[in-house]
Amino acid sequence: MPAMSDENQIVVPPSFVALFVEPGRVKPNASRQHILARYELCEDLATMLTDHAKSKLWELGVAQEDVLERIHRGLLNDEGVVVAVEATWVTRRLAELLDWDCPEFEAGPSPRG
């Protein structure tokens, strides 16, 4: 069942909660409030990037996967906004929102809460 706080009706998907679960563990290594805040940031970021991705696809005339790879690299280089695993999640969510195939990315370290 997806994590949900009592006072907030936002459902955090299991794919995002999994970013905070260390290998071999079952419970997240961060508080529910921290995970919710990070999820809201990442979901908003993915949503905001949809128009940017569409315009880059048209502007550059490259494949959808190339646009996603460029955005992913940009997220990794944008100091402090998201950590590597969140950047990958944002890029995958962006691909989902656009109904594009998403390339595979290397997994980074889990975020700390």
RAGILIN-V836100 format. One record per backbone hydrogen bond with DSSP energy under -0.5 kcal/mol. NH is the residue of the N-H (numbers start at 0). CO is the residue of the C=O. E is the energy in kcal/mol with one decimal. If there is no record, write none. Layout:
nh=NH co=CO e=E
nh=NH co=CO e=E
//
This chain:
nh=2 co=11 e=-0.8
nh=4 co=9 e=-0.5
nh=11 co=2 e=-2.1
nh=11 co=9 e=-0.6
nh=12 co=10 e=-0.6
nh=15 co=12 e=-1.4
nh=16 co=12 e=-2.0
nh=17 co=13 e=-2.5
nh=18 co=15 e=-1.6
nh=19 co=16 e=-2.2
nh=20 co=17 e=-1.5
nh=21 co=19 e=-0.6
nh=24 co=21 e=-2.3
nh=28 co=19 e=-3.2
nh=34 co=30 e=-2.5
nh=35 co=31 e=-2.6
nh=36 co=32 e=-2.4
nh=37 co=33 e=-2.6
nh=38 co=34 e=-2.7
nh=39 co=35 e=-2.7
nh=40 co=36 e=-2.0
nh=41 co=37 e=-2.7
nh=42 co=38 e=-3.2
nh=43 co=39 e=-2.3
nh=44 co=40 e=-2.4
nh=45 co=41 e=-2.5
nh=46 co=42 e=-2.3
nh=47 co=43 e=-2.8
nh=48 co=44 e=-1.7
nh=49 co=46 e=-1.2
nh=51 co=47 e=-0.6
nh=52 co=48 e=-2.8
nh=53 co=49 e=-2.3
nh=54 co=50 e=-2.4
nh=55 co=51 e=-2.5
nh=56 co=52 e=-2.3
nh=57 co=53 e=-1.8
nh=58 co=54 e=-3.3
nh=59 co=55 e=-2.7
nh=60 co=56 e=-1.2
nh=66 co=62 e=-1.8
nh=67 co=63 e=-2.4
nh=68 co=64 e=-2.5
nh=69 co=65 e=-2.2
nh=70 co=66 e=-2.4
nh=71 co=67 e=-2.7
nh=72 co=68 e=-2.4
nh=73 co=69 e=-2.3
nh=74 co=70 e=-2.5
nh=75 co=71 e=-2.1
nh=76 co=72 e=-1.7
nh=77 co=73 e=-0.9
nh=78 co=76 e=-1.4
nh=80 co=77 e=-1.6
nh=81 co=77 e=-0.6
nh=84 co=108 e=-0.7
nh=86 co=82 e=-2.6
nh=87 co=83 e=-2.2
nh=88 co=84 e=-2.1
nh=89 co=85 e=-3.1
nh=90 co=86 e=-2.3
nh=91 co=87 e=-2.5
nh=92 co=88 e=-2.7
nh=93 co=89 e=-2.6
nh=94 co=90 e=-2.3
nh=95 co=91 e=-2.1
nh=96 co=92 e=-2.7
nh=97 co=93 e=-2.1
nh=98 co=94 e=-0.9
nh=98 co=95 e=-0.5
nh=99 co=94 e=-2.7
nh=110 co=18 e=-0.6
nh=112 co=28 e=-0.8
//
